[in-house]
Amino acid sequence: MDALSLLLNRRSIPKLAEPAPEGDVLENILKAGLRAPDHGGLTPWEFVVAAGDGLYRLSSILESAARADGAEEAVIEKAKNAPFRAPMVITVIARVRQHPKVPALEQHISAGCAAQAMQMAAVAQGFQGFWRTGSWAYHDVVREAFGVEGDAQIVGFLYVGSPGCQEANPPSRDLSRYVTYL
C-alpha cells in the first residue's frame, strides 16, 4: 500500500487479535513514532509497550484506578479488561521539557503525531490499531504508575494487533464543511 492510500483510507479496527507485531515489524512501528514532527529536537515522547504479562500489569493499573474511585463492579471489570482488547497496547506519553520556543502544547501534539505515525506503520506492515485515551489516561493512579508528573500527559493508548473483524470503508467527508481558504 502506498503512503497516500494508507493515509486516505485510515480506519480504526475495533477488534484486534493475535498475533501482535514483534521483531523488526515492532521496531519499525516504534521507529516511525520517533520520526514525528519535533520542534526543537526535544523528543518529548516515551512509548511503553505492554504485551503478554505487560497487559496484566496494565490491567492491574487500570483496575486500581477504578477501585480508587469507588467505582461499581461493572466499571472495575471494564477497566480491568480494557488492555485485552488487543494483544499489544503502546502507551504514548508526552514527556514535556521546558523550552523557551516550544510550549507544552506543541510537545503534546508531537506525541500525538508519534501515536498516529505508529498506527500507520502498523497498518503499512499488515497489522491494525486503534488509539484510545479515555478518562484513565488522566487518572492520578494511572499517571503515578507511569511516572507522569507536571505538564507531562498520557496522550493515548495505542492498541495494536491483527485485524479481528472485517474493515469497514472509511466514511466519506465533504471537504467544504471543514476547509476554508484565505
C-alpha positions as CSV (number, residue, x, y, z in Angstrom):
1,M,0.0,0.0,0.0
2,D,1.4,3.4,-1.0
3,A,1.7,6.1,1.6
4,L,-1.1,8.3,0.2
5,S,-3.6,5.4,0.1
6,L,-2.7,4.5,3.6
7,L,-3.5,8.0,4.8
8,L,-6.6,8.4,2.8
9,N,-8.1,5.1,3.8
10,R,-7.0,5.1,7.5
11,R,-9.6,3.4,9.7
12,S,-9.5,2.2,13.2
13,I,-10.3,-1.5,13.6
14,P,-12.0,-2.0,17.0
15,K,-11.4,-5.8,17.2
16,L,-7.9,-6.9,17.3
17,A,-6.5,-10.4,17.7
18,E,-3.2,-12.3,17.9
19,P,-0.5,-12.0,16.7
20,A,0.9,-8.8,17.8
21,P,3.8,-7.3,15.9
22,E,7.2,-8.3,17.0
23,G,10.9,-8.2,16.0
24,D,11.6,-5.9,13.0
25,V,8.0,-5.1,12.5
26,L,7.6,-3.8,16.0
27,E,10.9,-2.0,15.8
28,N,9.6,-0.2,12.6
29,I,6.4,0.8,14.4
30,L,8.4,2.3,17.3
31,K,10.9,4.0,14.9
32,A,8.0,5.6,13.0
33,G,6.9,7.2,16.2
34,L,10.4,8.6,16.6
35,R,10.0,10.4,13.3
36,A,7.1,12.5,14.4
37,P,7.4,16.3,13.9
38,D,9.6,17.5,16.8
39,H,10.2,21.3,17.1
40,G,13.5,21.9,18.8
41,G,14.5,18.2,18.6
42,L,13.2,17.6,22.1
43,T,12.0,14.1,21.5
44,P,9.2,14.7,24.0
45,W,7.8,11.2,24.0
46,E,8.0,7.9,25.7
47,F,6.4,4.7,24.4
48,V,5.6,1.9,27.0
49,V,4.9,-1.4,25.3
50,A,2.6,-3.9,27.0
51,A,2.2,-7.4,25.6
52,G,1.9,-10.7,27.3
53,D,2.4,-10.2,31.0
54,G,2.6,-6.5,30.4
55,L,-1.1,-6.5,29.6
56,Y,-1.8,-8.0,33.0
57,R,0.3,-5.2,34.6
58,L,-1.6,-2.6,32.7
59,S,-4.9,-4.3,33.7
60,S,-3.9,-4.1,37.3
61,I,-3.1,-0.3,37.0
62,L,-6.5,0.4,35.4
63,E,-8.3,-1.8,38.0
64,S,-6.6,0.1,40.8
65,A,-7.7,3.4,39.3
66,A,-11.3,2.3,39.1
67,R,-11.2,0.9,42.7
68,A,-9.6,4.2,43.9
69,D,-12.7,6.0,42.5
70,G,-15.0,3.6,44.4
71,A,-16.5,2.5,41.0
72,E,-19.2,-0.1,40.6
73,E,-18.0,-3.6,39.9
74,A,-19.1,-3.4,36.2
75,V,-16.8,-0.3,35.8
76,I,-14.0,-2.1,37.6
77,E,-14.3,-5.1,35.3
78,K,-14.4,-2.9,32.2
79,A,-11.2,-1.2,33.3
80,K,-9.6,-4.5,34.2
81,N,-10.5,-6.0,30.7
82,A,-9.6,-2.9,28.6
83,P,-6.0,-3.9,27.8
84,F,-7.1,-7.3,26.5
85,R,-8.9,-5.8,23.5
86,A,-5.7,-6.2,21.6
87,P,-2.5,-8.4,22.0
88,M,-0.4,-5.2,22.5
89,V,-1.0,-1.8,23.9
90,I,1.5,1.0,23.5
91,T,1.1,3.8,26.0
92,V,2.2,7.1,24.4
93,I,3.4,9.7,26.9
94,A,4.3,13.3,26.2
95,R,7.4,13.9,28.4
96,V,7.3,17.7,28.4
97,R,10.6,19.6,28.6
98,Q,10.9,23.2,29.5
99,H,11.9,25.2,26.4
100,P,11.7,28.9,25.6
101,K,10.4,28.3,22.0
102,V,8.5,25.0,22.3
103,P,5.4,25.2,24.6
104,A,3.9,22.2,26.3
105,L,1.0,22.1,23.8
106,E,3.4,21.6,20.9
107,Q,5.1,18.8,22.7
108,H,1.7,17.1,23.5
109,I,0.8,17.4,19.8
110,S,4.1,16.0,18.8
111,A,3.5,12.9,21.0
112,G,0.0,12.6,19.3
113,C,1.7,12.7,15.9
114,A,4.0,9.9,17.2
115,A,0.9,7.8,18.1
116,Q,-0.5,8.4,14.6
117,A,2.8,7.5,12.9
118,M,3.0,4.3,14.9
119,Q,-0.6,3.3,13.9
120,M,0.2,4.0,10.2
121,A,3.4,2.0,10.4
122,A,1.4,-0.9,11.9
123,V,-1.1,-0.8,9.1
124,A,1.6,-0.5,6.4
125,Q,3.0,-3.8,7.7
126,G,-0.3,-5.7,7.7
127,F,-1.3,-5.1,11.3
128,Q,-4.0,-2.8,12.7
129,G,-4.6,-0.5,15.6
130,F,-6.8,1.9,17.3
131,W,-6.0,4.9,19.5
132,R,-7.9,5.4,22.8
133,T,-7.4,7.9,25.5
134,G,-10.3,7.9,27.9
135,S,-10.5,9.1,31.4
136,W,-8.0,6.5,32.7
137,A,-5.2,8.4,30.9
138,Y,-5.8,11.4,33.2
139,H,-6.4,9.5,36.4
140,D,-3.9,10.2,39.2
141,V,-3.4,6.4,39.9
142,V,-2.5,5.7,36.2
143,R,-0.3,8.8,35.9
144,E,1.6,7.8,39.0
145,A,2.1,4.3,37.8
146,F,3.6,5.6,34.6
147,G,5.6,8.3,36.4
148,V,3.7,11.1,34.7
149,E,4.1,14.4,36.5
150,G,3.6,18.1,35.9
151,D,2.9,19.0,32.2
152,A,3.6,15.5,31.0
153,Q,0.5,13.7,29.8
154,I,-0.5,10.2,28.6
155,V,-1.7,11.2,25.1
156,G,-3.2,7.8,24.4
157,F,-3.2,4.0,24.5
158,L,-2.4,2.6,21.0
159,Y,-4.0,-0.9,20.8
160,V,-2.2,-3.0,18.1
161,G,-2.7,-6.4,16.7
162,S,-4.1,-8.3,13.7
163,P,-7.5,-7.5,12.3
164,G,-10.1,-9.4,14.2
165,C,-13.0,-8.2,12.0
166,Q,-13.7,-7.1,8.5
167,E,-12.6,-3.5,7.8
168,A,-15.4,-1.1,7.1
169,N,-15.0,1.6,4.4
170,P,-13.9,4.9,5.8
171,P,-16.7,7.4,5.9
172,S,-16.8,10.0,3.1
173,R,-16.5,13.5,4.3
174,D,-17.3,16.7,2.4
175,L,-14.2,18.9,2.4
176,S,-16.2,22.0,2.1
177,R,-17.5,21.5,5.6
178,Y,-14.0,21.5,7.1
179,V,-11.8,23.6,4.8
180,T,-11.7,27.3,4.1
181,Y,-9.2,29.4,2.2
182,L,-7.8,32.8,2.9
